[in-house]
Amino acid sequence: MNLKLPVLATTLTCLILIGCQSTLPVTNDSPSNSTRALPQVISKEGRHQFQVDGKPYLLLGAQTNNSANYPSALNDVWPVFDKMHANTLGIPVAWEQIEPEQGKFDFSYLDTLIAEAKERDVRVVLLWFATWKNNSPKYAPSWVKLDNKTYPRVITRDGKILNSLSPLARSTLDADKTAFKALMTYLRDNDPTHQVIMVQVQNEVGTYGAKRDFSPMAQKVFEQAVPKQLTDALGKPSGTWLQVFGKDADEFFHAWHIGTYVDEIAAAGKKIKNLPMNVNVALRNPFNPGEGYSMGGPTDNVIDLWKVAAPNIDMISPDIYFRDYKTVAAVLALYSRPDNPLFVAEIGNDQPYARYFFSTLGQQGIGFAPFGMDYTDYVNFPLGAKDMSDATIKPFADNYALMESWSSTWAELSFSTETWGVAEPLNTAEDQAVWNAEVSAALAQEKSKQYTQELDLGRWKATVTYGRPMFWISPPKGNDPSSGGALIAKLSENEYLVTGVRCRVELTPSDEIDGLPFMIDRVEEGYFDDAGTWVFERVWNGDQTDWGLNFTSEHHILKIKMATYEH
């Protein structure tokens, strides 16, 4: 089935199949510039929804390479973006670019970017490269990064000056904040249709090579009491940083000061135009963190601290460059929290990463964005693909094409009901190495278990398997390479919306059924029209259901009704 449908622009009001209404206004017409609602994140009972134009929005993102932030480079951006079926472009705007001389601003690049995005009906996440871009101030203007006296860098315990600006320098914060306020003023005055829907404040903040700044300026603050705001929030006694946090004191001190630095910038920008704002994370490995990661950023060990330090940051967003399933699953679970919407702001653009789109949605994710998606002639292998070819683009494009016509419906379902998503768990060399190292020889003989996942849906359970012929009960062998995934949404006690690629989904009773006979009552294939209404096309039955629901590389959306009956 080819889902070449209009982009869905609706809310649950039109979603007849689950029979309830939203209080949000619904229109199929493009709102006027003066009436478009600001993008926002709404949260309720630990679930989150991103809204654009007052409607649920799933960010099908594509992030460019770092140096694509110039008008001439956009010609190399849009062709990849279009091939991906994406709806949101992540692209930098650099401090050095808009304020090359102190107090003199140039927004000509943004004039072009916003005009072209509006022409293409594309939404944008702007990435503010300023005090920090992956630890360093390389994107700060020369008048900042070459003046270490006014804008000092971090100093190590042994006196070495690092190429990372200190978060304790008020001069640096004030200069960055001034530029950011100018940027937000520009967006307020020049982007009435809100093509820019979110701003990322800095990029992978933190410092490599030191746990904190050990300069005399920083040391004086370090020896003072931890702010009461933080000790109260974390349930800690009062005292100095060393007294309160012990061996973690240096790192927590640095994280607090980077977090409050970023928050002050975000708060100032929101007063001008109240867009959602996020920070992205250079992750540490959750299983073997070591000490070589970027200290001070919102890594998994300091998320709670960051939530106190930066309340004006709407979400902390992981940048995922681990390839193996186990590590990615752990990261997604760590950053999907009742107080933190999950947005995968960056992920590698090689084929193995594409399947984690399903895992992200399964963790109630609001968006996903592979990195380096343009033709600007740069690749970050081995973190990503070896080239930017159609073969590189296709795995991500296929997943986005599956969702693009009903992405708004999925965003509403994810917020209002139970949803599940899984990715094929194993088959790449990285996955196999991790698995082999952790399982017993006896379990290693049960190869099919590697490719089987079970989900508790309530009265029913779903078994998802990979690498099986449609017309047979043979054990799953996995796809080569790993590429499968499935999504399920609960519509009622016995009814589910199911889709997927290169997998088999089987629904069977849970313990709640208590031995009653059961069967599939009806499997409808269909799609959602541009009003968000389910449109029936055909019934699957017989061979199409006797061996489970088999999803291939083609796109199918199924509405399944399960039933029990009397003996």
MISETOR-341955 format. One record per residue (C-alpha): x, y, z. Coordinates in steps of 0.001 Angstrom, whole numbers, padded with zeros to 6 digits, always signed. Example, Ala and Ser with C-alpha at 12.3 -4.5 7.8 and 13.67 -1.06 7.14 Angstrom:
BEGIN
+012300-004500+007800+013670-001060+007140
This chain:
BEGIN
+000000+000000+000000+001369+003375-000956+000604+006004+001689+000985+009150-000395-001536+011150+001578-001794+014819+002579+000087+015737+005734-002219+015092+008656-003275+018276+010429-005762+017322+013072-006353+016371+016665-008189+013637+018442-011487+015456+017754-011455+013856+014338-010119+010502+015493-013446+008706+015369-011950+005309+015978-011290+005990+019665-014368+008055+020192-013314+011008+022295-012650+014678+021737-009910+017188+022336-010580+020708+023522-008090+022041+020966-009407+023940+017942-009369+021961+014699-009051+023373+011221-007860+022065+007900-007012+025556+006692-003627+027117+007246-004016+029582+010102-003224+033201+009415+000021+034643+010628-001747+036479+013429-003645+033459+014779-001047+030705+014716-000466+029383+018202+003073+029313+019483+004660+025866+019496+004572+024359+022959+005188+021233+024997+002286+020053+027114+002638+017428+029837+000030+015511+031777+000385+012579+034143+003948+011932+033049+003211+011993+029301+004238+014667+026833+003107+016142+023561+004738+018645+021234+002235+020972+019597+002631+023076+016461-000185+025398+015360-002156+024060+018322-002054+020476+017055-000103+017353+018004+003195+017176+016164+005715+014356+015759+009167+015662+014833+010375+013629+011868+013710+015357+011930+016856+015668+009870+019884+017481+011269+022505+018935+008980+026250+018829+009326+027723+021658+011381+028793+023907+008532+025537+023862+006573+024435+027102+008239+024906+029427+005248+022520+030347+002410+024730+028764-000252+024758+025431+001618+020973+025150+001777+020966+023923-001827+022733+020826-000505+020316+020435+002404+016856+020444+000862+017326+017504-001563+018248+015114+001286+015524+016518+003513+012917+015910+000814+014101+012361+000158+013768+011583+003858+010053+012500+004099+011097+014657+007059+009036+017517+008448+011584+019238+010713+015070+020533+009914+017688+020842+012640+020311+023371+011589+022849+025592+013406+022967+029333+013794+026328+030452+015136+027112+033320+017478+030080+034293+015281+027679+034411+012347+025135+036845+013749+027449+039039+015864+030849+039123+014155+031514+042473+015813+030263+043169+019292+026889+044877+019166+026565+044599+015358+024154+041898+014203+023638+040216+010849+020590+037975+010337+020792+037602+006566+021296+033840+006829+018119+033507+008854+016247+035645+006335+017056+033031+003696+016533+029995+005927+013108+031054+007175+011902+032137+003724+012929+028813+002176+011478+026812+005069+008170+028659+004738+008102+028102+000991+008585+024357+001563+006249+024172+004595+009146+022918+006721+009576+023506+010434+012985+024255+011944+014845+023533+015171+017586+026160+015443+020781+025024+017145+022461+027891+018991+026222+027335+018697+027749+029832+021104+029633+029431+024408+029694+025671+023931+029789+023611+020794+030980+020143+021832+032988+021593+024751+034702+024396+022837+033984+028048+021945+034878+027613+018275+031551+029114+017145+031851+032134+019425+032970+035328+017641+036647+036143+017536+036207+039000+019971+035169+036382+022544+037246+033307+021806+040525+035235+021384+040112+037316+024551+040879+034899+027349+041221+037699+029885+037654+038945+029471+036136+035564+028620+038259+033060+030575+038556+029371+029891+038456+026422+032277+041694+025793+034165+042580+022260+035255+043667+021250+038744+047310+021396+037607+046947+024836+035997+046475+023927+032338+044153+026169+030296+041577+024159+028341+039686+025210+025241+036379+025348+027124+034912+028571+028455+034251+028771+032172+030564+028867+033145+031472+031043+036136+032521+034055+034042+029724+036611+034215+031195+038488+031258+030788+035458+028993+027245+034764+030137+026198+038374+029618+027689+038498+026119+026101+035188+025078+022753+036223+026556+022808+039540+024704+023343+037767+021399+020681+035166+022169+018165+037871+023040+018908+039512+019702+018280+036177+017981+014955+035687+019760+013942+039270+018981+014634+038565+015337+012457+035445+015466+009666+037337+017217+009671+040074+014605+010474+038075+011452+008948+034622+011899+005223+035155+012539+004313+031741+011088+006655+030027+013575+008693+028109+011039+011185+027861+013900+009429+025641+016441+012238+025077+018948+015668+026428+019823+018475+024269+021144+020509+026322+023622+024214+025594+023026+025440+022256+021674+026734+019390+023815+027726+021581+026743+030482+020453+029072+034228+020104+029299+036610+017365+028251+039797+017000+030272+038598+018361+033627+035711+017743+035979+035339+021471+036589+037047+024831+036479+039796+024995+039115+040662+028667+038553+040893+030906+041648+037560+032439+040613+035874+029023+040518+037653+027670+043593+036294+030502+045700+032732+029566+044720+033408+025855+045125+034344+026374+048774+031018+028076+049484+027774+026349+050441+025758+024488+047836+022716+026605+046870+019763+025767+049112+017582+025431+046010+019617+022385+044996+020031+020713+048399+016318+021078+049110+015354+019631+045726+017701+016655+046072+016964+016079+049748+020549+016792+050797+021828+018458+053975+023408+021878+053703+027157+022247+053373+029940+022926+050920+030091+021096+047607+032625+018649+048986+030620+018061+052155+027353+017483+050288+028512+015527+047237+031835+013972+048262+033648+012328+045349+031060+013736+042906+031494+017297+044108+033676+018537+041231+031428+017195+038485+028190+018254+040202+029580+021752+040773+030434+022092+037085+027051+020706+036018+025211+023133+038294+027001+026154+036921+026631+025117+033287+022965+024313+033902+022181+027651+035533+024188+029445+032819+022127+027794+030081+018906+028388+031987+019506+032118+032327+020021+032380+028569+016886+030331+027864+014777+032359+030309+015876+035633+028711+015013+034318+025255+011615+032996+026307+010632+036420+027652+010974+037664+024077+009462+034720+022194+008289+031794+024272+009433+028900+022099+010252+025458+023500+013964+025096+024231+016154+022053+024692+019732+021084+025388+021434+018123+023750+023785+015736+025490+027159+014258+024669+026336+010990+026423+028435+008843+028668+028062+005089+028357+025418+004136+030947+027084+000777+031640+030776+001761+031521+030947+005540+031931+034598+005936+032841+035787+009530+033160+036522+010488+029576+033136+012016+028789+032133+015683+028670+031803+016721+032309+029119+019198+033285+026627+018389+030587+023329+016678+031479+024667+013127+031415+022555+010434+033049+024189+010843+036485+023253+014542+036753+019845+014748+035068+018128+015369+038421+020547+018196+039175+020031+019714+035723+016264+019649+036184+016727+021901+039209+019371+024089+037590+017545+024668+034285+013747+024802+034705+013422+026892+031536+014813+024049+029433+011839+022020+028219+013740+018858+027418+017155+017270+027739+017807+015473+024467+020271+012602+023986+022694+012497+021060+023016+008785+020344+026074+007352+018633+026112+003952+020313+025203+001316+017756+024253-001672+019907+020671-002287+020965+021299-002741+024683+023045+000605+025147+020569+002537+023006+017643+001016+024894+019206+002093+028184+019760+005645+026968+016183+005982+025726+014841+004757+029061+017048+007185+030992+015940+010252+029030+012244+009391+028752+010971+010642+032095+007776+012076+033533+009647+015388+033785+011474+015094+030461+009997+014605+026982+012174+012278+024910+013533+013908+021763+016470+012156+020096+018114+015353+018899+020918+013514+017108+021522+009913+016143+023995+008354+013743+022927+008248+010099+024162+004742+009338+021642+001958+008671+021785+000263+012130+020531+003443+013802+017359+003734+011710+015495+000993+013555+015781+002908+016826+013078+005217+015494+010605+002546+016629+012260+002245+020053+012079+006023+020459+008357+006116+019742+007952+003160+022080+009402+005324+024862+006773+007988+024100+009293+010001+022120+008191+013256+020519+010859+013276+017812+013911+011731+016175+016663+013280+014044+019588+011534+012336+022667+013745+012057+024577+014818+008956+021710+014615+006473+022893+016784+003589+025105+016790+000510+027737+019206+001885+030446+016572+001354+031165+015604+004953+030624+012318+006820+031413+011451+010435+032176+007750+009983+032588+005650+012110+029875+007405+014129+027723+007570+011016+027584+006271+007468+030568+006165+005128+028824+008319+002521+025660+010303+001921+024091+008141-000758+020544+007091-001519+021322+003844+000299+022200+005847+003420+019055+007938+003237+016635+005097+002469+016302+003371+005889+015322+006654+007521+013145+007704+004601+011245+004415+004717+010441+004840+008408+009369+008453+008003+007244+007593+004955+005419+005038+007098+004456+007770+009573+004229+011031+007662+000541+010886+006708-000591+010116+010269+002189+011520+012410-000213+013909+014140-002547+011039+014978+000346+009043+016441+001433+012089+018481-002079+012334+019938-002328+008596+020610+001066+008623+022297-000178+011346+024634-003666+010048+025338-003400+006258+025410-000909+003424+025847+001543+002933+023003+004425+000551+022430+007334+000488+020016+010179-001952+019574+013178-002280+017306+014853-005472+016181+017153-006283+019084+020092-008055+017518+022044-008938+014409+024736-006343+013815+028305-007194+014755+028166-004731+017663+024958-006269+019020+026261-009809+018624+029452-009008+020508+027512-007532+023423+025087-010443+023502+027778-013113+023298+029620-011546+026209+026608-011589+028481+024712-014828+027942+025487-018353+028988+026489-021068+026557+023166-022799+027171+021144-019719+026293+023298-019115+023256+021824-022285+021756+018369-020733+021782+019032-018460+018875+015408-017599+018227+015137-015843+021573+017447-013174+020256+014792-012097+017800+011669-012295+019974+010083-009530+022050+006941-009752+024167+004794-006756+025105+002128-006652+027810-000902-004901+026309-003333-005605+029154-005889-008312+028266-003599-009273+025423+000092-009605+024761+001994-009017+021561+004882-011153+020393+007123-009473+017845+009601-011574+015888+012006-010913+013028+013250-012838+010018+010437-015336+009401+008764-016413+006168+005145-015242+005965+003615-018687+005481+005366-020758+008136+005971-021224+011858+009746-021548+011503+011847-019929+014266+012810-016295+013760+016311-015799+012385+016456-012009+012283+016852-009706+009328+020216-009212+007698+020983-006498+008579+018823-005714+011635+016154-003317+010413+012740-004351+011730+010417-002550+014093+006806-002399+015239+004415+000165+016725+001212-000552+018639-001410+001820+020056-004262+000778+022328-007645+001963+021050-009796+000052+023525-009560-003015+025748-009620-005364+022752-008657-003103+019850-005227-001991+018696-003592-000039+015931-000532-001917+014636+002122-001175+012055+005688-002191+011441+008392-003161+008980+010150-006487+008442+008581-008193+011440+005729-010464+012536+003254-009394+015234+001053-011959+016991-001591-011130+019597-002469-013766+022179-004254-013704+025538-002596-012517+028701-003340-014002+032094-006372-011701+032329-008242-013843+029788-008027-016828+032196-008302-019624+029667-011241-018352+027619-011189-019321+023938-010103-016430+021755-009683-015376+018175-009003-012422+015946-012397-010849+015308-011334-008470+012550-008187-007028+010987-008756-003921+008909-006138-002359+006695-006596+001334+006098-005157+004792+006529-005914+008135+008132-007191+010886+005866-006239+014531+006229-009053+015000+008774-007580+012260+010963-010394+009829+010253-009709+006132+009804-010439+005064+006220-011098+001348+005745-009595-000325+002671-009788-004102+003128-009951-006940+005669-007002-009223+006271-008024-012829+006893-007037-016414+006093-003402-016698+005110-002827-013056+006015-003685-013719+009683-003196-017465+010271+000571-017069+010630+000538-013789+012498+000492-010305+011021+003503-010129+008729+004921-006725+007872+007377-006358+005003+009201-003333+003621+005873-002125+002233+003731+000041+004495+000534-001232+006094-001525+000171+008967-003839-002329+010639-006683-001940+013109-007069-005224+015006-009983-006345+017148-009453-009348+019414-012283-011323+021042-013084-014164+023412-016096-016452+023225-017880-018986+025409-016843-022651+025600
